[in-house]
């Protein structure tokens, strides 16, 4: 999973391999001061017939 905020470059925040079962997770990030937008992306590499889905993304303030 890659996340970028504002106009920043995407940063890899989570990597999974094919042998890891699907599960819900939490990622804690530091957001740059002044950032008003964020973009969540995924990248699939390798071969096989499986795919991953990122859903239910909820930003929260702590």
Secondary structure by P-SEA (a helix, b strand, c coil): ccccccccccccccccccccccccbbbbbbbcccccbbbbbccccccccbbbbbcbbbbbcc
